[in-house]
Amino acid sequence: MPRKRALPVVAGHVRAVAAVFEAPAPRTVPLWLPRPAPRAHTVMSTDLRPADDKAGAEFGWTPTHADSADGLASLAVGVSRLAA
């Protein structure tokens, strides 16, 4: 069963992606708004992020960046090099 977390985790990441790639800030929707549509509410309120420790134990994976912000910055540098 997926872990449920507060919406700001996902919203914060989406805002960080927009900032790094100089895209317009995403619109936000209050979490109570999609309650009449149960599937939409579930999609918007469910955390589907994988666990680092589980990936390391099962696949021998280790993260290459300290956090998602560092990884996004590295990705933006790579994309800007391709665009140049």
N, C-alpha and C positions, 0 to 999 in steps of 0.2 A: 504494500500500500504506500503511495507517495506521501512524503512528509508535507504537512501544511504549515506554511509560514505566513507572516504578514506580507501584504502586497508591496510595501516599500522595497523589499529585496529585489523583486523583479523590476519594479518601476525605476528604482535607482540604477540598475544595470542598463536599462533601455535609455535612460537619460544620459548615462556615461557614454554609451555608444554614439548617441547623437552629438554630444559635445566633442568627442574625439574626431569624428568625421565631419564636423562643422555642418551638421544637418539641423533642420528646425527641431525645436523641442517637441517631443510627442505630446499629444493630448492625453489628459488623464480622465478616467472614469471612476467615480466613487464605487467602491466594492458592493455597496448595497443596491446599486442600480440594476445589475443583471440578475438579481435574485429570482425574478419571475421566470427567467430562462435558466433552468438548473445546469445545463451543460456549459453555457457561457460562464456562469458563476464558478463552476468547478475549474474550468480552464484558467480563469483569471485569478483564482485563489489557491491553486495547487503548485507547490514547489517541486519541480522535476529535476533539480540539479543533482548530478551524481556525487557520491561521496569520494573524496580523494583517497582516504584510507582504504576503502573497499577496492578501488581501482588499483591501488598499489599492491594490495595483498593478492588480488586475483590475477592481475596482468603484469605486475612488475613495473607499473607506470609511476613516474615521478613528475610533478609539475615543473615546467620550465620557467614560470614566472611566479613571483611572490603572491600576487593577487590578480583579480580580474582587471583592475585599472592599469596595472603594469603590462599585462598581456594586450589590452586594447591599445595602449600607447605604442607597443612594439608592432602590432598589426597595422596601425595607421602609418607608421614609418615605412613599412614594407609596401603598403598600397601606394603611398606617395612616390616611392621609387619606381614602381611599375608605371605610374601615370606620367612620369617625367620623360 
